[in-house]
Amino acid sequence: HTLTATATDPDGNTASDSVSIVVLAPNEPPEVSIQVPTDGESFDAGELVSFAAVASDDREVTDLAVSWSSDRQGGLGSASSPDATGALTFETDALVDGNHVITVTVADDRGQSGQDGVSITIIAENQPPTMPSVTISPLGPGTADDLTCIPSGSVDPEGGAVAYAFSWELDGSPYPIAGDTVPSTDNLRDEQ
């Protein structure tokens, strides 16, 4: 629209000025969709996780303000505005282990916003199992007894199965038995 104001004095002299304005349609909220990663993906603790999304708006998409957050950690920081195609990215290696819903929010300068979320899992660094208890059976063995090593009580912090490997020594030197039992034929009196 071009608006013109004209002033006329009593002698019929006039002066005018004009201004052009653009009347926009009612503001619509922006939209955003996370493309990468997909729901259910897992990452190791400390790993750099890259996010990619696409935003759209009825105004200039490059003017949108962008923020990322985790339902476990809160705000993850602001990111640069989308490019002219609406593409936006974000990276972080600071997510704690556990399940997260990561949300991206885009907001225009008129108070309208849109958001999208993705569920991911951060896996804690693998920890060693706890120390086992070891029992040798039978107690007080004789030369006719097989010696059996019985480990127990070891727990994997991540909940995995625990497997045991065995190594034996004879009088302080490695002994070539790899299993959990030394047969009686290898036992001599007063050996340790």
N, C-alpha and C positions, 0 to 999 in steps of 0.2 A: 504494500500500500504506500502511496505518496500522499502525505497530508500537507495542505497548503493553508497558511493563515494570511489573510489580507486585511490591512488597516486602511481606512478611508477617512480623510479629514473633511471639515465642512465645505472646503473649496473643491472637493472631488479628487484631490490628489491621493494616490494609493501607494502602498509599499507592501511587499509580500515576502514570505520565506517558506521554504518547503523542507520536509524531512521524509525520508523513506524508511519504512519499518517492515519487518517480516513477522507475521503472526503465525506462530507454530501450532500444530495440533496439540492436544493435551499430552502431557509428559507420560510416557509409558516406562515401567521399570525395566532396567537392563536384564538380560539373561546370560547365564554362563553354564557351561557343561565341561566337566573334567573328562579328558580323553585318556590320560595316562597318569598313574597306573590304573588298573582295573580293580573292581571289588574283589577282595580276598587275597590279593598278592601279599607275599611275605618278603621281608628284608632283614638282614643281619644288623644287630646293634652297631652303630657307628658308620654304617654304609650310607653313602650319599644317595638320597632318594630324590628323583626328579619327577616333577609334576608338570603336566601340560593341560591347558584348557582353552576353550574358545568362547569369547564373549560377543554379545551383540547388543545394540541399543538403537533407539529411534533418533538419537542425537549422535554426536561425534564419539565413536567408540574409544578413541585414544585419550579422551578426557576422563574416562572412568577411573576411580580410585579402587585399588585391589588390595585385599588382605587375606591371609591364610591363617587357619587356626586348627588346633587339635582338641578333641573333647577331653583328652587326658592332660594336656599341657597348657591349654589356653592359646593365646596369640603366638603365632610363629613369625610375625613380622609382616611388613608391607612389601609389596613387590612392584615392579615397574608396571605402568599402564599397558594395556594391550596395544599391539601394533595396529596398523591400518586395516589388517584383515581380521582383527579380533583375537589373534593368537596371544597367549600369555604363558609364561613359565615360572617355576619356582623350584628351588633346590634346598634341601637341608640334610645334615648328618647328625642333628641333635635330638632325634626322637628317642624317647626312653622305650625300654622293652614293654611289650604288651599290645593289646588291640587298640587301634585308634580309628576315629572317624575324622578325616581331614576335610575341612570345609574351606572353600574359596568364596569370598564375597566381593561383588563388584557394586559400586555405588556411583550414581551420577551426582551432579552438583545441585540437583533439586530435591534431594532427599529420598530418591527412589533407589532400591537395591534389589539384587538377585543373588542367589547362591546355589551351590551344588556341593555334594560331599561324596567321599569314597572311603570304604573301610579297608584298612591294611593292618598287618601284624608285624611288629618288630620283635625279632627273636634275640633273646639274650645271648651273650657270648657263652659258648659251651664251657661248662665247668667240669673238672674231674670228679669222679665218684668219691664218696667218703671212704676212709680207711676201713678195710674189713677186719673182723676178728678172725684169728687163725687158731685152729685146734688140730693137734696131731693125734690120730687114733691108731692103736689103743694107747692109753696112758700107761707108762712104764712098760714099753714093749720088750719082747724077747727076740732072740735071733730067728725064731720060727714065725714071727708076725710080719705081715705086710704093714707098711707105714702109710697111712692115708691122711692127706691134708684136707681139712674141712673148713673152707672160708665161709663167713656169714656176716650179715649186717651192713654190707656196702650198699649205698643208695646213690643213684644218679640224680643230681639236682633238677635236671630237665625231664625226669620221669622215664628215661629210657631203660632198657634192660642192661644189667651189669654182667659182663663175662669175666672170668678169671683165667689167668695164665700162671703157670707154676714153674719155679726154678728151685732146684735142690742144691745143697752144698754138702760136701763130705769133708770133715775136719778143716773147714774154712775155704775149700776150693770148689769150683763149680763141678756138679755131678751130672752126667749125661742122661737124666730122666726128665722128660718134658711134661708128663702127666701128673695127676694128683696122687699117684700111688708109687711107692718104692717097694718092689717085691721082696719077700723074705730072703730070697736067694742072694740079694745084694746087701743084706744086713750082717755085719760082723760084730762080735762082742766089743764093747767100749768105744765104738765109733760115735762121732757126733755129727 
